[in-house]
Amino acid sequence: MTSTSTTRWRLVLTLAAACIGLLPWPAVAQQPPPKEEEPFWAAGRPKAGPGNQMAPVPAFPIPTPADKLPTAKIKVPAGFKVEVWVPEILDARGMRQGDKGTVFVSSNFVAGKIYAVVDKGGKREIKTIAEKLTLPNGIEFHKGSLYVATPKAITRYDKIEDTLDKPGDPVMVYDQLPGEIPHGWKFIKIGPDGKLYVPVGAPCNICEPSDQFAQIRRINLDGSGMEVVARGVRNTVGFDFHPKTKELWFTDNQRDWLSEDLPNDELNRLSKPGQQHFGFPYCHQGDFADPEFGWGKSCADYVKPAVLLGPHSAPLGMRFYTGKMFPEKYHNAIFVARHGPWNRTKKYAADVVAVFLNDNGTVKSVEPFMTGLVENNTYLGRPVDVLVLKDGSMLVSDDHAGANYRISYSK
């Protein structure tokens, strides 16, 4: 081959290599790298300083071994006892008890599973009855069936306690949820009216969402008859119905990044289904207009919280105490699991508080009940949900350590 031919072939190969990316090509090299999309939780985060260093607290990728759980550090009032009910249940979140005593436990970000805990003569066995689900936080048990809610749909597993080893395919109940991931995980419950209540959180930290977000809906158990019962609800991951008045009470997580100490998260009371707006995104904690969306709005136009639960305390699951084991002062009180803040430099909460009501339904007081899970500004555990068992004791789930604790009482 002549030198001219060799030179020509070298030029051809160089051009070909550049075209397929084997060698740098000036036009490509001058383009900036694609900008990484900001996660939804970071919208509004400070550009510098301690606030810029904060991010959601990751749950452990594996459950904490039973002998490493912080049970000895948990504090409860005199006469109460805390013990590990079941350890090593990854990402433990929502809880429901079946008619035959099975306790169903949901998960969320880490596991994507639904568990069933079966008591076999004092030894508890954990079964995985569903997996590879998208944020299956919301569960409910009703007449032998387990309802499971993801951001997009609610399905139902029939005769679940009879088929724990091989559940059948789930039945579609309702598939008209938006499916957005930000605040898309659910908490569901069947009310005294026999209808299924499900929230649709705001798809953002702070924004003016469309009419299908920031609300609580209720539907018939066959998925029909959807109606909105509450609006202006940013992100509720826990609600229950008053044993006597049947009114809906719910926790609500307020916006992030406003400041260390504002706004407070809320416990709310719905007295007029379908007629009440709870403020988001215009008004927070009942008396603080949002600096961006609150202009021209008045907090007087929205329902005020029943009680404030602390800035960024992240109240999640809640239950009215309907058992008989605890002292009378706790009967019909509300137990609220506070997950604890992630976007606050000083960590606190990560506890369960008891909310006591007056006869007229207003809040009398809020008292600490289960504490001790914050040490050296670090979480030892993070409560998510509470469940009153048939014997009157109470379970508390902890997604951070991957465990469920039992609180009992004896004189």
PLY file of the C-alpha trace (Angstrom):
ply
format ascii 1.0
element vertex 411
property float x
property float y
property float z
element edge 410
property int vertex1
property int vertex2
end_header
0.00 0.00 0.00
1.38 3.44 -0.96
1.95 6.17 1.59
-0.90 8.14 0.01
-3.30 5.20 0.44
-2.15 4.69 4.02
-2.78 8.33 4.84
-6.23 8.17 3.23
-7.23 5.05 5.22
-6.01 6.62 8.44
-8.22 9.65 7.79
-11.24 7.43 7.02
-10.75 5.41 10.24
-10.28 8.57 12.31
-13.54 10.06 10.99
-15.40 6.78 11.58
-14.08 6.48 15.13
-15.12 10.03 15.91
-18.61 9.43 14.56
-19.20 6.42 16.80
-17.67 8.07 19.85
-14.36 6.26 20.02
-12.47 9.55 19.76
-13.48 12.98 21.04
-15.24 15.16 18.50
-15.04 18.93 18.97
-18.78 19.62 18.47
-19.72 17.01 21.10
-16.98 17.88 23.56
-18.15 21.51 23.76
-21.65 20.56 25.00
-22.12 20.80 28.79
-23.08 17.59 30.63
-26.82 17.14 31.22
-28.03 18.87 34.37
-29.05 16.45 37.09
-32.73 16.83 37.94
-33.35 18.14 41.45
-35.28 15.67 43.64
-38.70 16.91 44.70
-37.75 17.03 48.38
-34.88 19.44 47.64
-37.06 22.16 46.08
-36.51 25.24 48.23
-33.46 23.91 50.05
-30.94 26.61 51.08
-28.15 27.09 48.57
-25.46 27.13 51.26
-24.88 26.60 54.96
-26.11 23.81 57.26
-29.49 23.66 55.54
-27.85 22.77 52.25
-26.34 19.67 53.84
-29.67 18.14 54.89
-31.44 15.33 53.06
-33.98 12.66 53.99
-32.71 10.27 56.66
-32.19 6.89 54.96
-33.61 3.81 56.61
-31.14 1.03 57.22
-30.93 -1.32 54.19
-31.24 -4.31 56.51
-33.19 -4.61 59.76
-31.39 -4.07 63.06
-30.74 -7.40 64.82
-32.97 -8.01 67.82
-30.10 -7.72 70.33
-29.09 -4.32 68.88
-32.53 -2.68 69.06
-32.78 0.35 71.39
-35.51 -1.15 73.57
-33.66 -0.46 76.81
-33.48 3.25 75.99
-37.20 3.66 75.28
-39.09 5.44 78.05
-42.82 5.11 78.81
-44.96 6.24 81.79
-44.96 4.27 85.04
-46.77 0.94 84.83
-46.14 0.55 81.09
-43.71 -1.93 79.56
-41.98 -1.90 76.16
-40.74 -5.08 74.50
-39.75 -6.16 71.01
-42.83 -7.77 69.52
-41.19 -8.81 66.26
-37.69 -7.82 65.09
-36.03 -7.84 61.69
-39.03 -6.77 59.62
-37.49 -4.49 57.02
-39.02 -1.03 56.59
-41.97 -1.70 58.93
-44.69 0.91 58.35
-48.49 0.53 58.47
-50.20 -2.12 60.62
-53.59 -3.84 60.70
-54.86 -6.87 62.63
-57.00 -9.53 60.98
-60.00 -11.34 62.43
-57.85 -14.38 63.26
-55.10 -12.37 64.91
-52.71 -12.03 61.98
-50.93 -8.67 62.03
-50.29 -7.28 58.56
-47.37 -4.87 58.15
-46.69 -2.71 55.12
-43.43 -1.21 53.91
-42.61 1.74 51.69
-39.36 3.01 50.16
-36.93 0.23 51.04
-38.76 -3.08 50.91
-41.85 -2.72 48.69
-43.46 -5.64 50.54
-46.49 -6.61 52.58
-45.82 -8.90 55.52
-48.04 -11.09 57.67
-46.98 -11.84 61.25
-48.51 -15.06 62.59
-48.34 -16.03 66.24
-47.70 -19.76 66.54
-47.82 -20.61 70.22
-45.85 -17.58 71.31
-43.38 -17.75 68.44
-44.07 -15.21 65.72
-43.45 -16.11 62.11
-43.06 -13.48 59.40
-44.44 -14.29 55.96
-44.05 -12.11 52.85
-47.42 -12.13 51.11
-46.68 -9.53 48.40
-43.48 -7.99 47.07
-42.01 -5.82 44.32
-44.77 -3.27 44.94
-44.43 0.49 44.47
-44.65 2.29 47.83
-47.33 -0.01 49.33
-47.63 2.01 52.55
-51.43 1.97 52.90
-53.21 -1.16 54.12
-56.61 -1.93 55.62
-58.33 -5.13 56.76
-62.09 -5.59 56.37
-64.29 -8.71 56.43
-61.51 -11.14 55.63
-59.90 -9.01 52.92
-56.67 -6.99 52.93
-56.72 -3.73 50.97
-53.37 -2.42 49.68
-52.84 1.10 48.34
-49.99 2.29 46.13
-49.67 5.77 44.59
-51.74 4.63 41.60
-54.30 2.07 42.75
-56.02 0.19 45.55
-56.26 -3.59 45.31
-57.82 -6.24 47.53
-56.63 -9.69 48.61
-59.66 -11.79 49.55
-59.70 -14.49 52.27
-56.14 -13.45 53.03
-55.80 -15.15 56.43
-56.71 -18.48 54.82
-54.17 -18.09 52.01
-51.08 -16.57 53.64
-48.74 -19.12 52.07
-50.12 -18.56 48.60
-52.36 -15.49 48.28
-54.44 -15.29 45.13
-54.17 -12.51 42.60
-55.42 -9.21 43.97
-58.73 -7.70 42.83
-58.61 -4.16 41.45
-60.74 -1.83 43.59
-59.82 1.67 42.41
-57.28 2.79 39.81
-58.07 6.50 39.51
-55.31 7.80 41.79
-52.86 10.19 40.07
-49.83 7.98 40.70
-47.40 10.81 41.45
-44.52 9.68 43.64
-44.01 12.87 45.73
-46.35 12.37 48.71
-48.01 9.58 46.76
-47.74 6.89 49.44
-51.08 6.27 51.12
-52.78 5.61 54.42
-56.22 4.05 54.00
-59.04 3.26 56.38
-62.68 2.19 56.16
-64.90 4.63 58.02
-68.05 4.14 60.12
-70.02 4.83 56.95
-68.56 1.70 55.34
-66.57 3.71 52.79
-62.85 3.61 52.08
-60.95 6.82 52.79
-57.75 7.55 50.85
-55.59 10.71 50.66
-53.97 12.23 47.59
-50.98 14.27 48.76
-49.55 17.37 47.12
-47.09 16.40 44.33
-44.51 18.87 45.62
-43.02 20.53 48.65
-44.94 23.73 48.01
-46.97 24.55 44.89
-50.54 25.29 43.82
-51.68 21.82 42.79
-54.50 20.90 40.46
-57.91 19.86 41.78
-56.95 16.18 42.03
-54.26 16.70 44.70
-53.97 17.83 48.36
-57.21 16.15 49.41
-58.83 13.20 51.16
-61.27 11.12 49.12
-63.75 8.43 50.02
-65.11 5.72 47.77
-67.48 2.80 47.98
-65.79 -0.55 48.54
-66.33 -1.45 44.89
-64.43 1.67 43.80
-67.49 3.67 42.76
-68.94 6.91 44.10
-65.73 8.88 44.64
-66.14 12.16 46.52
-63.69 14.60 48.07
-64.25 15.04 51.81
-61.36 17.41 52.64
-59.21 19.83 50.65
-56.03 21.75 51.39
-54.41 18.67 52.95
-50.70 18.57 52.03
-49.68 15.10 53.16
-51.62 12.98 55.61
-50.23 9.55 56.41
-52.50 8.75 59.33
-56.14 9.16 60.31
-58.84 7.58 62.43
-62.47 8.10 63.43
-63.61 9.25 66.87
-65.23 6.27 68.64
-68.25 8.35 69.72
-68.72 11.25 67.30
-67.43 9.27 64.25
-65.62 12.40 63.05
-62.43 11.96 61.02
-59.19 13.14 62.65
-55.97 13.23 60.65
-52.31 14.21 60.87
-50.86 16.53 58.23
-47.23 17.27 57.37
-46.62 20.90 56.46
-44.15 22.36 53.97
-40.37 22.07 54.21
-37.52 24.59 53.99
-39.39 27.62 55.35
-37.27 27.69 58.51
-36.05 25.48 61.35
-39.08 26.33 63.47
-41.87 27.00 60.96
-44.33 25.71 60.18
-45.68 23.31 62.77
-47.18 20.03 61.65
-50.84 19.48 62.49
-53.53 17.26 63.92
-56.87 18.11 62.28
-60.54 17.40 62.83
-63.01 17.07 59.94
-66.48 18.03 61.15
-68.11 18.85 57.80
-67.09 16.35 55.09
-66.82 17.95 51.67
-67.07 21.52 52.94
-63.74 22.22 54.59
-60.38 23.43 53.31
-57.36 23.02 55.59
-55.13 25.68 54.08
-52.48 24.18 51.80
-50.73 25.87 50.02
-51.96 29.25 51.24
-51.88 28.97 55.02
-49.81 26.79 57.34
-50.43 25.83 61.00
-53.65 27.88 60.92
-52.06 31.28 61.31
-49.08 31.61 58.97
-49.59 32.71 55.36
-47.18 31.11 52.90
-44.58 33.68 51.73
-45.16 32.75 48.08
-48.76 31.52 47.80
-50.35 33.31 50.76
-50.59 36.77 49.21
-54.19 37.92 48.99
-55.32 35.01 51.19
-56.49 35.02 54.80
-55.84 32.20 57.25
-59.27 33.00 58.70
-60.80 31.40 55.58
-59.38 27.95 56.35
-59.94 25.37 59.08
-57.53 25.79 61.97
-55.69 22.73 63.29
-57.06 20.98 66.35
-53.54 21.15 67.78
-49.99 21.82 66.57
-47.51 18.96 66.86
-44.16 20.72 66.45
-42.11 22.01 63.50
-41.28 19.28 60.98
-42.08 16.63 63.61
-43.57 14.44 60.85
-46.69 13.02 62.54
-47.69 9.87 60.69
-49.92 7.06 61.99
-52.52 7.77 64.68
-55.24 5.82 66.50
-57.90 6.45 69.06
-57.30 4.13 71.99
-60.30 1.81 72.12
-58.81 -0.93 74.30
-59.32 -1.63 78.00
-55.79 -2.51 79.17
-54.47 1.06 79.57
-55.61 3.29 82.47
-58.92 5.09 82.03
-57.27 8.45 81.28
-56.12 7.00 77.95
-59.53 5.71 76.86
-60.54 7.48 73.63
-57.27 9.45 73.64
-55.34 9.73 70.38
-51.89 8.18 70.06
-49.78 9.82 67.34
-46.48 8.45 65.99
-44.08 11.29 65.18
-41.40 10.16 62.76
-39.06 13.04 63.57
-37.71 15.76 61.24
-35.16 15.21 58.53
-34.93 18.84 57.33
-34.09 20.34 60.71
-30.54 20.51 62.06
-31.69 19.69 65.59
-33.42 16.31 65.63
-36.27 15.60 68.04
-39.63 13.76 68.28
-39.16 10.18 66.95
-41.73 9.31 69.56
-45.38 8.61 70.32
-47.48 11.31 71.97
-50.91 11.02 73.60
-53.51 13.65 72.72
-56.30 14.09 75.28
-59.65 15.62 74.32
-62.27 17.63 76.15
-65.90 16.51 76.14
-66.65 19.01 73.35
-64.01 17.48 71.08
-61.34 20.15 71.51
-57.81 19.21 72.52
-57.09 19.36 76.25
-53.39 18.46 76.19
-50.59 16.64 74.40
-48.29 14.48 76.53
-45.18 12.41 75.75
-45.83 8.68 75.87
-42.99 6.77 74.19
-39.65 8.60 74.02
-35.90 7.95 74.01
-35.15 7.35 70.34
-33.01 10.46 69.77
-29.43 10.34 71.01
-26.55 12.68 70.12
-28.76 14.28 67.48
-29.15 10.90 65.79
-32.18 8.63 65.48
-32.08 5.24 67.15
-35.51 4.54 65.69
-38.38 6.37 64.00
-41.98 5.43 64.86
-44.39 5.27 61.92
-47.70 3.74 62.99
-49.57 2.59 66.08
-52.05 -0.27 66.36
-54.33 -1.20 69.27
-54.39 -4.99 69.49
-57.40 -7.05 70.52
-55.96 -7.52 74.03
-55.67 -3.74 74.52
-51.90 -3.53 74.19
-50.42 -1.34 71.46
-47.90 -1.97 68.71
-45.54 0.70 67.38
-43.76 0.20 64.04
-40.25 1.53 63.40
-39.14 1.70 59.77
-35.68 3.01 60.65
-34.61 -0.02 62.70
-37.04 -2.46 61.08
-38.99 -3.61 64.13
-42.35 -3.59 65.88
-42.57 -2.87 69.60
-45.37 -3.82 71.98
-46.47 -1.55 74.83
-48.50 -3.15 77.59
-49.71 -2.03 81.03
-50.10 -3.65 84.40
-50.87 -2.00 87.72
0 1
1 2
2 3
3 4
4 5
5 6
6 7
7 8
8 9
9 10
10 11
11 12
12 13
13 14
14 15
15 16
16 17
17 18
18 19
19 20
20 21
21 22
22 23
23 24
24 25
25 26
26 27
27 28
28 29
29 30
30 31
31 32
32 33
33 34
34 35
35 36
36 37
37 38
38 39
39 40
40 41
41 42
42 43
43 44
44 45
45 46
46 47
47 48
48 49
49 50
50 51
51 52
52 53
53 54
54 55
55 56
56 57
57 58
58 59
59 60
60 61
61 62
62 63
63 64
64 65
65 66
66 67
67 68
68 69
69 70
70 71
71 72
72 73
73 74
74 75
75 76
76 77
77 78
78 79
79 80
80 81
81 82
82 83
83 84
84 85
85 86
86 87
87 88
88 89
89 90
90 91
91 92
92 93
93 94
94 95
95 96
96 97
97 98
98 99
99 100
100 101
101 102
102 103
103 104
104 105
105 106
106 107
107 108
108 109
109 110
110 111
111 112
112 113
113 114
114 115
115 116
116 117
117 118
118 119
119 120
120 121
121 122
122 123
123 124
124 125
125 126
126 127
127 128
128 129
129 130
130 131
131 132
132 133
133 134
134 135
135 136
136 137
137 138
138 139
139 140
140 141
141 142
142 143
143 144
144 145
145 146
146 147
147 148
148 149
149 150
150 151
151 152
152 153
153 154
154 155
155 156
156 157
157 158
158 159
159 160
160 161
161 162
162 163
163 164
164 165
165 166
166 167
167 168
168 169
169 170
170 171
171 172
172 173
173 174
174 175
175 176
176 177
177 178
178 179
179 180
180 181
181 182
182 183
183 184
184 185
185 186
186 187
187 188
188 189
189 190
190 191
191 192
192 193
193 194
194 195
195 196
196 197
197 198
198 199
199 200
200 201
201 202
202 203
203 204
204 205
205 206
206 207
207 208
208 209
209 210
210 211
211 212
212 213
213 214
214 215
215 216
216 217
217 218
218 219
219 220
220 221
221 222
222 223
223 224
224 225
225 226
226 227
227 228
228 229
229 230
230 231
231 232
232 233
233 234
234 235
235 236
236 237
237 238
238 239
239 240
240 241
241 242
242 243
243 244
244 245
245 246
246 247
247 248
248 249
249 250
250 251
251 252
252 253
253 254
254 255
255 256
256 257
257 258
258 259
259 260
260 261
261 262
262 263
263 264
264 265
265 266
266 267
267 268
268 269
269 270
270 271
271 272
272 273
273 274
274 275
275 276
276 277
277 278
278 279
279 280
280 281
281 282
282 283
283 284
284 285
285 286
286 287
287 288
288 289
289 290
290 291
291 292
292 293
293 294
294 295
295 296
296 297
297 298
298 299
299 300
300 301
301 302
302 303
303 304
304 305
305 306
306 307
307 308
308 309
309 310
310 311
311 312
312 313
313 314
314 315
315 316
316 317
317 318
318 319
319 320
320 321
321 322
322 323
323 324
324 325
325 326
326 327
327 328
328 329
329 330
330 331
331 332
332 333
333 334
334 335
335 336
336 337
337 338
338 339
339 340
340 341
341 342
342 343
343 344
344 345
345 346
346 347
347 348
348 349
349 350
350 351
351 352
352 353
353 354
354 355
355 356
356 357
357 358
358 359
359 360
360 361
361 362
362 363
363 364
364 365
365 366
366 367
367 368
368 369
369 370
370 371
371 372
372 373
373 374
374 375
375 376
376 377
377 378
378 379
379 380
380 381
381 382
382 383
383 384
384 385
385 386
386 387
387 388
388 389
389 390
390 391
391 392
392 393
393 394
394 395
395 396
396 397
397 398
398 399
399 400
400 401
401 402
402 403
403 404
404 405
405 406
406 407
407 408
408 409
409 410
